[in-house]
Amino acid sequence: MAVLDEGGHEVVSRDACRREHEVITSTSINDIAHDRTVWLAARHVPGRPTRQITDF
């Protein structure tokens, strides 16, 4: 994350496995946190189940 001279923040995200490169800029830290949470939740983590299974 970088703080921009004109105000706001710039965040660079890369996922080499998916060949994704994303740059977002925003003045709202809440918007950045939301975008990063959504981006991270979409990543595949080896060993993590792809869906949640609940036994009752």
Secondary structure, DSSP 8 states (H G I E B T S, - for coil): -EE-TTSSEEEEEEETTTTEEEEEEES-HHHHHHHHHHHHHTS--TTS-SS-----
